[in-house]
Amino acid sequence: MTAAPAGTSLERRYRRLLLAYPRGYRSDYGDELVGLLLDTAEPGTSLPSQKEAAGLIAGGLRARVTYMTESPPWADGLHLGATVLTVVNLATLVPYARSLPLWVALSALAVLAVLRGWVRLALPLVLLTGAKAGALATATPVLGHTLLPVFPDSLITGALYSTGGLYGAVAGHALAVASLSALAVRRRPVRARSWWWLSLVPAIAVADPTWLGRLEGASPPPVRAAAEIILLGLAIWAGRLSRDPRWALASATYLAAVSVSFAENIDNLSRQGVAYWGLLAFLTLAAVAVPYGYRRHALR
């Protein structure tokens, strides 16, 4: 069997699939793996088979999980939780960018700082944007006057923080500040996060980021629900694979922020809202229990 030549469309597609692997792995083994795949490919093939593609993606995710477990679990879990919260905080503000350009920019800078692991830069930025969120939720003229209510540009309907109150508006910021503060006290660098986290911003921004519909009996926004369920499912899978609690810590941090908003609206919460919160709580508990259960089983 003649090997597929290098530099073909097949090689380019293999290299795109290898993006699932960590950069360090691709640098060390990428060329060797692509060469092996080309050597075993059928002549004239221009597309990897579905089995090959699924195997490479699954292998890349496993490699990323293994790579992440090289850092301390509690610190990495706090940083991962802060990453999720700051991304959601930014997505919440994006539909109101014309009315709040400065605060959207500061929130975006906070996400950038968290992704790059610049904890000391991220901390004051998250604190500032959280203070502004609380001011908007309570109609308090802090950090500049803003005409209220703040209506979205065009992506969604509903004024910013038009339901709930102070606690729901600042919960995500407060938990992110607490996580970043613990990391700042630690005085050790944290690893940079993937730029793929930024893909969640437009997905959540166009899907009712504060989920105002939960008070009107509406189902959860499909895009946001899918993102949350997929991420929590990956946390369960990663915890089972690695027997490591860092993903459980991040999941619990996110659930805590969501629960504050739900609790603040408990009297008006729809049945769909209660059921969906229960699903998020179940998945989070599974993420917490899986590493512990496997670790206990290993000790027997």
Order of alpha helices (4+ residues) and beta strands (2+ residues): alpha-alpha-alpha-alpha-alpha-alpha-alpha-alpha-alpha-alpha-alpha
